[in-house]
Amino acid sequence: MRQLSAMEKLKLIQILAENLSIAEDISPLEPFKIYDLPTPCNSFGAGAILMQTLRLSDTRSGSW
């Protein structure tokens, strides 16, 4: 497989994906179900913690 061109690798991936049986559910997610995905949005204070960590790291390494 390592000797295949990029286009041949993509074709192989497509063939393998098409051969997956629908009965073989590879996704743990349920259709039409809403999932809460945490994001950094509205994570107030995260920036301050990041800056504090960077400053602490800088004082230990002697840079800045």
C-alpha positions in Angstrom: 0.0 0.0 0.0 2.9 2.4 0.7 3.9 2.2 -2.9 0.5 3.4 -4.2 0.1 6.9 -5.5 -2.1 9.4 -3.5 -5.0 8.9 -6.0 -4.7 5.1 -5.7 -4.7 5.4 -1.9 -7.9 7.5 -2.0 -9.5 5.0 -4.4 -8.6 2.2 -2.0 -10.1 4.1 0.9 -13.3 4.6 -1.1 -13.5 0.9 -1.9 -13.0 -0.1 1.7 -15.6 2.4 2.9 -18.1 1.2 0.4 -17.5 -2.4 1.5 -18.4 -1.7 5.1 -21.7 -3.4 5.9 -24.5 -1.2 7.0 -25.1 -3.8 9.7 -21.6 -3.0 11.0 -22.4 0.2 12.8 -19.0 2.0 13.1 -20.5 5.0 14.7 -21.4 5.1 18.4 -23.7 8.1 17.7 -27.4 7.7 17.2 -29.2 9.3 14.3 -31.3 12.4 15.0 -30.0 12.6 18.6 -28.7 15.9 19.9 -25.2 15.8 21.5 -23.7 18.5 23.6 -20.2 19.1 22.4 -18.1 21.2 24.8 -16.2 24.0 23.1 -13.9 26.8 24.4 -16.7 29.3 23.7 -17.9 31.0 26.9 -15.1 29.5 28.8 -14.4 32.7 30.7 -11.2 32.7 32.6 -9.5 30.2 30.3 -7.4 33.0 28.7 -6.2 34.2 32.1 -5.2 30.7 33.1 -3.3 30.3 29.9 -1.5 33.5 30.4 -0.7 32.6 34.0 0.7 29.2 32.8 2.8 30.9 30.1 4.2 33.4 32.6 5.0 30.6 35.0 6.7 28.6 32.3 8.7 31.7 31.2 10.0 32.4 34.7 11.2 28.8 34.9 12.9 28.9 31.5 14.3 32.4 31.9 12.9 33.7 28.6 10.8 36.8 28.0 
